Amino acid sequence: MGPLGVCFFVLFLLLSASFSEGGTIGVNYGRVADNLPSPESVVQLLKTNNITHVKMYDANSEVLKALAGSGIKVTIMMPNQILQTAAKSTVFAAWWVQYNVAAYYPSTNIQAIAVGNEVFADPNLTSYLVQAMINVQAALVKANLDKAIKVSSPIALSALQSSYPPSAGAFRQDLAQSVMMPMLQFLRKTGSYLMVNAYPFFAYEANSNDISLDYALFKPNAGVLDSGSGLTYYSLLDAQIDAVAYAMSALNYDDVQISISETGWPSEGDANEIGANVVNAAVYVGNLIERVVSGTCGTPKRPKCDMDVYLFALFNEDQKPGPTSERNYGMFYPNEQKVYDVDFVQGNSNSKSNNTNNGNSNGNNNSTGNVETWCIADPSAGKGKLQTALDFACGGGEADCTAIQPGAACYEPDTVEAHASYAFNSYYQKNGREQWTCDFGGAAYVVSQAPQIGKCTLPSN
């Protein structure tokens, strides 16, 4: 690359950095068990495994003290049981924030408060949720902590009236105007994000005859076309999250970000819990981590990887009620041994397996393969930005653009988006598929299925 190319390259990196965003991986630290290690041991376990974000289901003082000085970013929770009181009394909300937040911050790096969890499951609490959030926010303002700590509340997919196809996503009629509209307005005003609990396992378990296991586990699959949007989905989790995003769009809140506050896959289940086994759990969690840490965790509707993802859960919890799966979502046993091999920095080698199983067995099929990815243009970036990035890729970026020259094999369709996808992918593959090589100032994103551009399939090397 000549001096001019280097200058363009450095400028491009600076532009990319200014537009680039990324997600982070965290874990949910549930404690519905009688055999868990001490909070101090848990903090050491988190640090040993490079887990930098943790979400709690309360504001337990022993845990918060143990987390002090660790640098781990913490989300605490106001339990559902006290939402009504917090909504009715600003004095109580202020006391709760002082006692559970201000008393530990900043030694304990509290970054968010989840006001309740899946509150809509209890109709008696629903009407109190937004006011409780408002009162907690006011308490943070009074304590001068509102700039450092965000307030949100996790919703389940049951908050949706419709979710298939994703473009038909809409909130339930009893929630849309009365709760979700003011809640999203609050999140926009405070610069916060909507927490969403999403479990592809539940959808697969209930519809295994219609839903591909590969589709649920982020493995190569034929994809599912959303005829309403024209977008193709290769991941059930993407489809679930985009259903929420479309529901938000219907209320004109596209600008509010989404955080996946819970997602996971059980390593064991009852005989009728199809797909609950350790192989599938390892693949799901490993592939999800790999997507996030590689910067490819965007969805077709929201292609930028800007979501924090909290895995459920840190430990198997032996006192949780319900089916066997409920006690087997943990990535660690209470003795701190891994339930399956997972790397929180690079994902899981087992997750790269392209092999399938029957969805019921607990077999140990450990064969692996290489996961291929491609870089394509994001049409929402606009023709101007795409053309600028295309000029760079074919010029200073030294991408191989011969196939998209007039009369060449991949010239058709003659559109900026099609040509940009070809050039972006060439640059991405040539530069080792590094995360930064598929950004182009926010004009591109990574996909895990070989894209078809006209008669051309984009190469993977």
ChimeraX attribute file (.defattr): number of C-alpha atoms within 10 A of each C-alpha:
attribute: neighborCount
match mode: 1-to-1
recipient: residues
	/A:1	10
	/A:2	8
	/A:3	9
	/A:4	10
	/A:5	15
	/A:6	13
	/A:7	13
	/A:8	16
	/A:9	17
	/A:10	12
	/A:11	12
	/A:12	20
	/A:13	18
	/A:14	13
	/A:15	15
	/A:16	19
	/A:17	15
	/A:18	11
	/A:19	14
	/A:20	20
	/A:21	14
	/A:22	16
	/A:23	20
	/A:24	20
	/A:25	22
	/A:26	29
	/A:27	27
	/A:28	22
	/A:29	20
	/A:30	19
	/A:31	20
	/A:32	16
	/A:33	14
	/A:34	10
	/A:35	14
	/A:36	19
	/A:37	16
	/A:38	11
	/A:39	15
	/A:40	14
	/A:41	13
	/A:42	20
	/A:43	19
	/A:44	15
	/A:45	17
	/A:46	19
	/A:47	14
	/A:48	9
	/A:49	12
	/A:50	15
	/A:51	20
	/A:52	17
	/A:53	22
	/A:54	22
	/A:55	28
	/A:56	20
	/A:57	18
	/A:58	21
	/A:59	19
	/A:60	12
	/A:61	14
	/A:62	11
	/A:63	18
	/A:64	23
	/A:65	16
	/A:66	17
	/A:67	24
	/A:68	17
	/A:69	11
	/A:70	16
	/A:71	15
	/A:72	21
	/A:73	17
	/A:74	22
	/A:75	24
	/A:76	23
	/A:77	23
	/A:78	25
	/A:79	15
	/A:80	16
	/A:81	11
	/A:82	16
	/A:83	24
	/A:84	17
	/A:85	14
	/A:86	25
	/A:87	20
	/A:88	14
	/A:89	15
	/A:90	18
	/A:91	12
	/A:92	17
	/A:93	26
	/A:94	20
	/A:95	16
	/A:96	18
	/A:97	22
	/A:98	17
	/A:99	13
	/A:100	18
	/A:101	25
	/A:102	18
	/A:103	14
	/A:104	17
	/A:105	17
	/A:106	15
	/A:107	15
	/A:108	22
	/A:109	22
	/A:110	26
	/A:111	22
	/A:112	21
	/A:113	25
	/A:114	22
	/A:115	26
	/A:116	25
	/A:117	21
	/A:118	19
	/A:119	23
	/A:120	19
	/A:121	13
	/A:122	10
	/A:123	9
	/A:124	10
	/A:125	16
	/A:126	17
	/A:127	18
	/A:128	18
	/A:129	21
	/A:130	23
	/A:131	21
	/A:132	24
	/A:133	26
	/A:134	22
	/A:135	21
	/A:136	28
	/A:137	24
	/A:138	18
	/A:139	22
	/A:140	23
	/A:141	14
	/A:142	13
	/A:143	14
	/A:144	12
	/A:145	19
	/A:146	18
	/A:147	11
	/A:148	13
	/A:149	20
	/A:150	21
	/A:151	26
	/A:152	27
	/A:153	24
	/A:154	23
	/A:155	23
	/A:156	19
	/A:157	19
	/A:158	15
	/A:159	23
	/A:160	18
	/A:161	17
	/A:162	18
	/A:163	22
	/A:164	14
	/A:165	17
	/A:166	26
	/A:167	24
	/A:168	19
	/A:169	24
	/A:170	23
	/A:171	26
	/A:172	15
	/A:173	12
	/A:174	11
	/A:175	16
	/A:176	20
	/A:177	13
	/A:178	13
	/A:179	19
	/A:180	19
	/A:181	18
	/A:182	14
	/A:183	21
	/A:184	24
	/A:185	15
	/A:186	20
	/A:187	23
	/A:188	17
	/A:189	10
	/A:190	16
	/A:191	14
	/A:192	19
	/A:193	22
	/A:194	22
	/A:195	25
	/A:196	25
	/A:197	23
	/A:198	23
	/A:199	20
	/A:200	22
	/A:201	26
	/A:202	15
	/A:203	16
	/A:204	22
	/A:205	17
	/A:206	13
	/A:207	12
	/A:208	16
	/A:209	9
	/A:210	9
	/A:211	16
	/A:212	18
	/A:213	23
	/A:214	22
	/A:215	20
	/A:216	22
	/A:217	28
	/A:218	24
	/A:219	24
	/A:220	19
	/A:221	18
	/A:222	13
	/A:223	16
	/A:224	17
	/A:225	14
	/A:226	16
	/A:227	11
	/A:228	10
	/A:229	13
	/A:230	9
	/A:231	15
	/A:232	14
	/A:233	22
	/A:234	25
	/A:235	23
	/A:236	25
	/A:237	23
	/A:238	21
	/A:239	25
	/A:240	23
	/A:241	26
	/A:242	26
	/A:243	25
	/A:244	27
	/A:245	25
	/A:246	21
	/A:247	27
	/A:248	23
	/A:249	16
	/A:250	16
	/A:251	16
	/A:252	13
	/A:253	17
	/A:254	16
	/A:255	14
	/A:256	18
	/A:257	20
	/A:258	21
	/A:259	21
	/A:260	23
	/A:261	27
	/A:262	22
	/A:263	23
	/A:264	23
	/A:265	29
	/A:266	27
	/A:267	25
	/A:268	25
	/A:269	20
	/A:270	13
	/A:271	11
	/A:272	11
	/A:273	20
	/A:274	20
	/A:275	28
	/A:276	27
	/A:277	23
	/A:278	23
	/A:279	25
	/A:280	29
	/A:281	26
	/A:282	27
	/A:283	27
	/A:284	26
	/A:285	28
	/A:286	25
	/A:287	24
	/A:288	25
	/A:289	27
	/A:290	22
	/A:291	21
	/A:292	24
	/A:293	19
	/A:294	20
	/A:295	25
	/A:296	24
	/A:297	27
	/A:298	22
	/A:299	23
	/A:300	20
	/A:301	19
	/A:302	19
	/A:303	18
	/A:304	24
	/A:305	22
	/A:306	21
	/A:307	24
	/A:308	20
	/A:309	26
	/A:310	26
	/A:311	26
	/A:312	26
	/A:313	25
	/A:314	26
	/A:315	29
	/A:316	27
	/A:317	23
	/A:318	17
	/A:319	13
	/A:320	16
	/A:321	11
	/A:322	8
	/A:323	13
	/A:324	18
	/A:325	20
	/A:326	19
	/A:327	22
	/A:328	27
	/A:329	27
	/A:330	28
	/A:331	28
	/A:332	19
	/A:333	19
	/A:334	20
	/A:335	10
	/A:336	15
	/A:337	12
	/A:338	14
	/A:339	19
	/A:340	20
	/A:341	18
	/A:342	21
	/A:343	16
	/A:344	21
	/A:345	16
	/A:346	15
	/A:347	23
	/A:348	22
	/A:349	20
	/A:350	24
	/A:351	30
	/A:352	24
	/A:353	20
	/A:354	18
	/A:355	14
	/A:356	13
	/A:357	15
	/A:358	10
	/A:359	17
	/A:360	17
	/A:361	16
	/A:362	16
	/A:363	12
	/A:364	11
	/A:365	12
	/A:366	14
	/A:367	12
	/A:368	13
	/A:369	13
	/A:370	9
	/A:371	14
	/A:372	15
	/A:373	20
	/A:374	24
	/A:375	30
	/A:376	28
	/A:377	28
	/A:378	24
	/A:379	16
	/A:380	15
	/A:381	14
	/A:382	13
	/A:383	16
	/A:384	10
	/A:385	17
	/A:386	26
	/A:387	16
	/A:388	14
	/A:389	24
	/A:390	25
	/A:391	15
	/A:392	21
	/A:393	25
	/A:394	19
	/A:395	14
	/A:396	18
	/A:397	23
	/A:398	15
	/A:399	22
	/A:400	17
	/A:401	21
	/A:402	13
	/A:403	16
	/A:404	19
	/A:405	13
	/A:406	11
	/A:407	9
	/A:408	11
	/A:409	13
	/A:410	22
	/A:411	21
	/A:412	18
	/A:413	14
	/A:414	13
	/A:415	10
	/A:416	16
	/A:417	23
	/A:418	21
	/A:419	25
	/A:420	29
	/A:421	25
	/A:422	32
	/A:423	29
	/A:424	33
	/A:425	31
	/A:426	26
	/A:427	23
	/A:428	26
	/A:429	20
	/A:430	17
	/A:431	16
	/A:432	10
	/A:433	21
	/A:434	12
	/A:435	16
	/A:436	16
	/A:437	21
	/A:438	27
	/A:439	28
	/A:440	26
	/A:441	21
	/A:442	23
	/A:443	30
	/A:444	25
	/A:445	27
	/A:446	27
	/A:447	20
	/A:448	18
	/A:449	18
	/A:450	16
	/A:451	18
	/A:452	12
	/A:453	18
	/A:454	13
	/A:455	11
	/A:456	15
	/A:457	12
	/A:458	20
	/A:459	14
	/A:460	15
	/A:461	14
